[in-house]
Amino acid sequence: MKKLSDLANVPSTAWNWATFIFFCALGVAAWLAVGAVYASAQARQLIEALTESGLYLASTGAGSSATILALMLTLLGMINNSDALSFDDRLSVLVKRISRFATLALMLSLLLLLLMVFPIGEYDEIPQNWFGILFNIMFAMTVLVLASLAMTVSSVYQTIMTVIGGIQENKEELPED
């Protein structure tokens, strides 16, 4: 049985961060497009529209992140019971990376959920410029949740490819009966 560290290097986090930055850039472009179409006077309507989709995104992000964290525990159990690979430092790095990214996505999703449950449209005494600020915060949180989920998926993909590559290489080295 070969250790994963003997098979290949740990994939770098460059693709993970590139995915995060890509989705943040898309979010900035969307924010600029929305700002070009709507005036800050319409921020209240934008907040109401963003709240519906934001609640769905935040709850989905929280659920998927929690599921990924649970699946990391399952992966650890499978590897410990597998004859093809042993759990070593490289695989530990990959699992820790996914866990960090999933935890970040989970915390951001929970913050977004908290932000979205306030009945913002019910406060008539709030100055109009606060709605623009609040919309920008809510939009930024939405983009960060999406970007952190994309980064988590990218890391899961790298880990799966590394584990599959290690299993396939081990099978090639086994003697034929």
C-alpha positions in Angstrom: 0.0 0.0 0.0 1.4 3.3 -1.1 0.9 6.5 0.8 -0.7 9.3 -1.1 2.3 11.5 -0.5 4.4 9.0 -2.5 2.1 9.4 -5.5 1.9 13.1 -6.3 2.3 16.5 -4.8 -0.5 18.2 -2.9 -2.4 20.4 -5.4 -1.8 24.1 -4.7 -4.6 26.4 -3.6 -4.0 28.6 -6.6 -7.1 27.2 -8.4 -9.2 27.6 -5.3 -8.3 31.2 -4.9 -8.6 31.9 -8.6 -12.2 30.5 -8.4 -12.9 32.7 -5.4 -11.5 35.8 -7.2 -13.4 35.0 -10.4 -16.7 34.8 -8.6 -15.9 38.0 -6.7 -15.1 39.8 -10.0 -18.4 38.6 -11.4 -20.1 39.9 -8.4 -18.4 43.3 -8.7 -19.4 43.4 -12.4 -23.0 42.6 -11.4 -23.0 45.3 -8.7 -21.7 47.8 -11.2 -24.4 46.8 -13.7 -27.1 47.1 -11.0 -25.8 50.5 -9.9 -25.8 51.7 -13.5 -29.5 50.8 -13.9 -30.9 51.6 -10.5 -30.6 54.8 -8.5 -29.9 54.7 -4.8 -33.5 55.9 -4.3 -34.6 52.5 -5.5 -32.4 50.7 -3.0 -35.4 49.7 -0.9 -36.9 47.8 -3.8 -33.6 46.2 -4.6 -33.2 45.0 -1.0 -36.6 43.4 -1.1 -35.8 41.6 -4.3 -32.3 40.6 -3.0 -33.8 39.3 0.2 -35.9 36.6 -1.4 -33.0 35.1 -3.4 -30.5 35.8 -0.6 -32.5 33.7 1.9 -32.6 30.8 -0.6 -28.9 31.1 -1.3 -27.9 31.4 2.3 -29.9 28.4 3.4 -28.7 26.4 0.5 -25.1 27.4 1.2 -25.4 26.6 4.9 -26.9 23.2 4.1 -24.3 22.3 1.4 -21.4 23.4 3.6 -22.6 21.4 6.5 -23.0 18.4 4.3 -19.5 18.8 2.9 -18.1 18.9 6.4 -20.0 15.7 7.3 -18.8 14.0 4.1 -15.2 14.9 5.1 -15.7 12.7 8.2 -17.0 9.9 5.9 -14.0 10.3 3.6 -11.7 9.9 6.6 -13.5 6.7 7.6 -13.3 5.3 4.1 -9.6 6.0 3.7 -8.9 4.4 7.1 -10.7 1.3 5.9 -9.2 1.2 2.4 -6.4 -1.0 1.4 -5.6 1.2 -1.6 -4.5 4.4 0.2 -3.4 5.3 3.7 -4.2 8.6 5.3 -1.1 10.7 5.4 0.0 14.3 5.6 -0.9 15.1 2.0 -4.4 13.9 2.3 -4.7 15.5 5.7 -3.8 18.8 4.0 -6.5 18.4 1.4 -9.2 17.4 3.9 -8.2 20.3 6.2 -8.4 22.7 3.2 -11.9 21.6 2.2 -12.9 21.8 5.8 -11.6 25.4 6.1 -13.3 26.5 2.9 -16.6 24.7 3.8 -16.5 26.3 7.3 -15.9 29.7 5.8 -18.9 29.2 3.4 -21.0 28.0 6.3 -20.2 31.0 8.5 -20.8 33.5 5.6 -24.1 31.7 4.8 -25.2 32.0 8.4 -24.2 35.7 8.5 -26.2 36.3 5.3 -29.2 34.4 6.8 -29.0 36.7 9.8 -28.8 39.8 7.6 -31.7 38.7 5.4 -34.2 38.0 8.2 -34.4 41.6 9.4 -37.7 43.2 8.3 -35.9 46.1 6.5 -38.8 47.2 4.4 -40.8 47.9 7.6 -38.6 50.7 8.9 -40.0 54.0 7.4 -37.9 56.1 9.8 -34.6 54.9 8.4 -32.9 57.6 6.2 -33.0 56.8 2.5 -29.2 56.7 2.2 -29.0 53.8 4.7 -30.9 51.6 2.2 -28.1 52.0 -0.4 -25.5 51.1 2.2 -27.5 48.1 3.4 -28.0 46.9 -0.2 -24.3 47.1 -0.8 -23.6 45.1 2.3 -26.2 42.5 1.5 -25.0 42.2 -2.1 -21.3 41.9 -1.0 -22.3 39.1 1.5 -24.2 37.3 -1.3 -21.2 37.5 -3.6 -18.9 36.2 -0.8 -21.1 33.3 -0.1 -21.2 32.3 -3.7 -17.4 32.7 -4.1 -16.7 30.7 -0.9 -19.0 27.9 -2.1 -17.2 27.9 -5.5 -13.8 27.8 -3.8 -15.0 24.8 -1.7 -16.2 22.9 -4.8 -12.9 23.6 -6.5 -11.1 22.1 -3.5 -13.4 19.1 -3.4 -12.7 18.4 -7.0 -8.9 18.6 -6.5 -9.1 16.2 -3.6 -11.3 13.7 -5.5 -8.9 13.7 -8.5 -5.9 13.3 -6.2 -7.5 10.3 -4.3 -8.7 8.7 -7.6 -5.2 9.1 -9.1 -3.6 7.5 -6.1 -6.0 4.6 -6.1 -5.5 4.0 -9.9 -1.8 4.1 -9.5 -1.9 1.6 -6.7 -4.0 -0.8 -8.7 -1.5 -0.6 -11.6 1.3 -1.6 -9.2 -0.5 -4.6 -7.8 0.9 -8.0 -9.0 -1.5 -10.0 -11.2 -2.7 -13.3 -9.7 
